[in-house]
Amino acid sequence: MQEQLSTLLAKASAELNEVKGRPELEAAKARLVGPNGAFTALMRQMGSVAKEQRPALGKLINESKARLQELLDARLRAIEEAELSAQLGPPVDPTLPPVEPGPGTYHPLTLVREELCRILRKVGFTVADGPEVETEFYCFDALNTPPDHPARNAQDTFYFPPGARFENVSKHRSDERYLLRTHTSSVQVRTMLKGQPPIRIVSPGRVYRRDTTDASHSANFHQIECLYVDRNVTVRDLKALLDYLFEALLGPGTKTRFRPHYFGYTEPSFEVDLSARHLPKVNKDWIEIGGCGIVDPEVFKAVGYDPQIWTGYAFGMGIERLAMTLYGIDDIRVFYQNDLRLLRQFTWGS
Ligand code: DAH
């Protein structure tokens, strides 16, 4: 019996050394310790052994069993290690110098944003910033957009749960909800509350809406907002600025047109279209680019400006749409996919 056990162990050890994967290991295990296994068969012979030999043999069998288990465990560990190193691939040499990344380029959205700001700075605008997490007052109430306005619907807007706290975003009223801003127009309100007219600001930034992504929609995108507050500001000033801005950005031959529209914060309000047929990939006569109008007196009242004295214009538009027009990009998603083959193609003026 003793001899049989040690032969079996030697055989098992040799056999297990050849085992490569988990299925093979399972099969070997069944051959050894399964109900019909060789070791199980040996153990059954215990019954026919003389009584006085049984304690010594029992000890031997237990030792052999433990040894067999060790062999099986060792093989399983070896298989696991082989699986892991197959997943990890060839070893990395951390002492190698990094691959030279080469000079970087600006993202096309950055290029267009900076160019818009540069053009507007030339005529006296300064860049203003505002938070992407906003409150209902700055995003809607102060902009004469009442609670039942569709833009405030939870279907269109990302609200935070009532308990959310943002210490660096000031609330106007303590019971206001936080949300991700749906437009950059909120910066108009924050800027006006901080100072006195005249005001001439441009504010680029990211905005968020519950939109399903497709070639022309994205749940977050970028806008640029302008606000001018002074005495005797008219629609003519607004039109002149937009004509100047788009011609400077897209080149001579660019035209703008206003279509009457409704926005709570401007009266009259317009949607702005631009025509840039001279650009190589433009195949439409008019491209809708944003909204604008003359600041509604209600907005001035909300920020404590006297609407009898102050007048102003405001406009907001999507940066992606402008960049797509300028560069002939037909799918908004490429801006967010970080494909360097695409991003490297853009430099200013190309
Ligand atoms: N906030 C508007 C939007 O996101 C765009 C807009 C319209 C901005 C009229 C304005 C404005 O400043 O006066 O669609």
Boltz pocket constraint, residues with backbone or C-beta under 6 A from the ligand:
constraints:
  - pocket:
      binder: B
      contacts: [[A, 182], [A, 183], [A, 184], [A, 185], [A, 225], [A, 226], [A, 263], [A, 265], [A, 266], [A, 269], [A, 270], [A, 290], [A, 291], [A, 292], [A, 293], [A, 314], [A, 315], [A, 316], [A, 317]]
      max_distance: 6.0
